[in-house]
Amino acid sequence: MYRISQVGVSGDQAVKVGVVGTGMVGSSAAYAVVLLAAASEVVLVDVNEKLAHAQAEDILHAGPFLSPTRVSAGHYDQRFCERRPE
């Protein structure tokens, strides 16, 4: 059984949220997902990997007792980051 309610995710299935871009909007969205326990895992991805790691750590430090959501920083695959010739 799987259900998303106002209090978060419940059931046997895991929900993973990926946030691409960890500026003000992306990091705020990720924080809201963690605050509401709307996912079991949040992965932050940004071209600036140090920023993604910093934002993930900030979210983890801001609310370790708010929800059991795992927060981590990922990275772009180089194949998709390279500029393609037009």
For each residue, the residues with C-beta under 8 A, 3 or more apart:
1: 11 12
2: 10 11 12 13
3: 9 10 11
4: 8 9 15 38
5: 8 10
6: 36
7: 10 36 37
8: 4 5 36 37 38 67
9: 3 4 14 15 37 38 39 40
10: 2 3 5 7
11: 1 2 3
12: 1 2
13: 2
14: 9 40 41
15: 4 9 38 39 40 41
16: 39 40 41 42 43
17: 30 33 38 39 41 42 43
18: 42 43 45 74
19: 22 26 27 29 30 33 42 43 44 45
20: 26 45 46
21: 25 26 45 46
22: 19 26 27 30 44 45 46 48 51 52 55 73
23: 26 27 46
24: 27 28
25: 21 28 29
26: 19 20 21 22 23 29 30 44 46 55
27: 19 22 23 24 30 31 44 55 58 59
28: 24 25 31 32
29: 19 25 26 32 33
30: 17 19 22 26 27 33 34 42 44 55 56 59 71
31: 27 28 34 35 59 62
32: 28 29 35 36 38
33: 17 19 29 30 36 38 39 42 69
34: 30 31 37 39 42 59 63 66 67 69 71
35: 31 32 63 66 67
36: 6 7 8 32 33 67
37: 7 8 9 34 66 67 68 69
38: 4 8 9 15 17 32 33
39: 9 15 16 17 33 34 42 69
40: 9 14 15 16 68 69 70
41: 14 15 16 17 69 70 71 72
42: 16 17 18 19 30 33 34 39 59 69 70 71 72
43: 16 17 18 19 71 72 73 74
44: 19 22 26 27 30 52 55 56 59 71 72 73 74
45: 18 19 20 21 22 52 73 74 75 76
46: 20 21 22 23 26 49 51 52 55 73
47: 76 81
48: 22 51 52
49: 46 52 53 73 75
50: 53 54
51: 22 46 48 54 55
52: 22 44 45 46 48 49 55 56 73 74 75
53: 49 50 56 57 73
54: 50 51 57 58
55: 22 26 27 30 44 46 51 52 58 59 73
56: 30 44 52 53 59 60 71 72 73
57: 53 54 60 61
58: 27 54 55 61 62
59: 27 30 31 34 42 44 55 56 62 63 71
60: 56 57 63 64 71
61: 57 58 64
62: 31 58 59
63: 34 35 59 60 66 67
64: 60 61
65:
66: 34 35 37 63
67: 8 34 35 36 37 63
68: 37 40
69: 33 34 37 39 40 41 42
70: 40 41 42
71: 30 34 41 42 43 44 56 59 60
72: 41 42 43 44 56
73: 22 43 44 45 46 49 52 53 55 56
74: 18 43 44 45 52
75: 45 49 52
76: 45 47 80 81
77: 80 81
78: 81 82
79: 82
80: 76 77
81: 47 76 77 78
82: 78 79
83:
84:
85:
86:
